[in-house]
Amino acid sequence: MIPAKICGITRLEDALLAIELGASAVGFIFYEKSPRYINVDVAAKICEQFPKNVSRVGVFANPDLQTMLSIVAAVSLTHVQLCGEETPSLSLQSPLPIIKSVRSTSSKGIEALKQFPAAALLVDSWKNGQYGGTGKLSDWNFCRLLRATRLTILAGGISSENVESAILNAQPDAVDLCSSVEKSPGVKDHEKLKAFFETLRSINDDHGRLSNGFLSLS
């Protein structure tokens, strides 16, 4: 089964169900303007209940270094996801592997992304003035092109209805879900989660490069 991350977690019961169903990673959003923002102390208490093999990803947008480092330590994160206009310098100062959210771009832009210091690139949809995904489909062709040189994670409107087509066309190393498995921002729909992982388990993925789980990255 291709590794999957469930992002925008705000409740323990949602996180534990996602893990039970097969999620390899759980994401917490520490960007205060997000409707899925979670308090650091709440996130830390949730993570205390996780098995050790589950990745704990902190999602940030243009954080200052000290704030990021403080949250990393308080929550015992395993990975940092950057979804703003962060510089390579910030990425290089992270004590954890970086996932950099990227937008579709030209072939020239792909050349620049090859050099960004990150363990993996996450392809997501976007709109001006908003950090993080929009729940709309991202550019699957761009993901496939980017994957030729980098580990890639596909986000953007993925659900039980389209995940098989997404994996076939974009050929990502992992997938990332948020709003498509929600009742409301930050509150997961347990039936949608169950349907998604049931579908995911039925898909024969011949392209995955993360055999040890989502974000088994160096």
QUIKA-V35954 format. One line per field, one symbol per residue. psi: psi as a letter, one per 40 degrees, with the letter a starting at -180 (. if undefined). A space follows every 50 residues. Layout:
psi: ???
This chain:
psi: hhiihhifheidddddddddeeheihhhhfhdeieeihidddddddddei idehihhhhihfiiddddddddddefidihhhfafiidddddeheihhhh hiiiaiddddddddehgidihhhiiiihehiiieeiiahdddddddedei hihhigfhaddeddddddddfidiihicdefidihehihddddddddddd dehhheeiegdeihfgi.
